[in-house]
């Protein structure tokens, strides 16, 4: 049987009369929507239908707002890039800090953010490009071309083998308009009662603040409980501390470095006390910040470092080295740490928009950490951050959080993937300003951490004493 030619022409075929249909499967579409923050994809351009020419691309995709380019090759890779800035043939270099490349080849997409202070693309009349580095429909052919490879100043750091398996021939190239999900076509609000009850009032906020002000560790020998925050790069560990500190300071603070640049901004082990401006005192708890978890070995926080932190051996401001785990000096290693020095509660911080994208390797790291924490009897909980970015209706009104069927499904997914009970998963929004609804979620989460820490002290205190 003769093989049919893959392409009879690089232009549009006159025999295409059927409406445009996406090549993405339902699962692939859901993965990409999660990567974008639960947004809607509308197919604008399909190269096999409209042609691989730059003119055909611009005719369909210019002035359409944020877009996602999805390419397919013969090796089964699905890859491409996102830009939040219009295509307009302006001839300008485009700065777009939200731009990223992605690749789907297996279970979870790989996401590669644009490097800081780099141009995300050139907005010219040519074929779509990312960083003038990766070109799609190159020379008006079904090809992808990586122009610059492994340069220090490349806008995107990637390996062609990882991104598209070094297979440059495309079987299809599609571009989607990215927009808010329609609440009519896919409702996110349940008509039933909230799946958790929250009082969104000033009185509730004041009550939570007063409980925290009056908190005391259960054991007299422990002057301050230690709460360890663990999570991937950019999940919001440092931002959580800043948000809590802002509530009790009375103004927005940024004591812990926070942000997202693709690698962990936290390189040290930091213990952050929270101060109460009203009572002019420091609370009897500290939030311990760590370097971000990364899926690859030799990158991000090492599991052995986490074990040393849990055991109370890592000093404040210790600088992590992903290639060399922490080793306590002989004098300190010869004696067990006191109960005061150990961790009393572990909090996993997960970006809600990235839950479905968690790789097998990262999930295995979490499982290893959980096994160790379980063996020490330390209570654990999960903070699901960026709930407003995950669900448009929650972004519009945070009080709809516990009416959102989408957020409820994400809580259940976290429980399944990390092995924690539903009651231990708390959705929050780290606050850029003092705002009642944000504060209530954040304070409720902190109150549960303190309750868990006291449960731990109640359990192990009589055995360890001082």
Beta strands, then each sheet from edge to edge (+ up, - down):
strand 1: 40-46
strand 2: 67-73
strand 3: 78-83
strand 4: 92-94
strand 5: 100-104
strand 6: 110-113
strand 7: 121-123
strand 8: 129-130
strand 9: 134-136
strand 10: 144-146
strand 11: 170-179
strand 12: 225-231
strand 13: 268-276
strand 14: 281-289
strand 15: 318-319
strand 16: 345-351
strand 17: 379-385
strand 18: 425-427
sheet 1: 1+ 11- 2+ 3- 5+ 6-
sheet 2: 4+ 7-
sheet 3: 8+ 9- 10+
sheet 4: 15+ 13- 14+ 12+ 16+ 17+ 18+
end
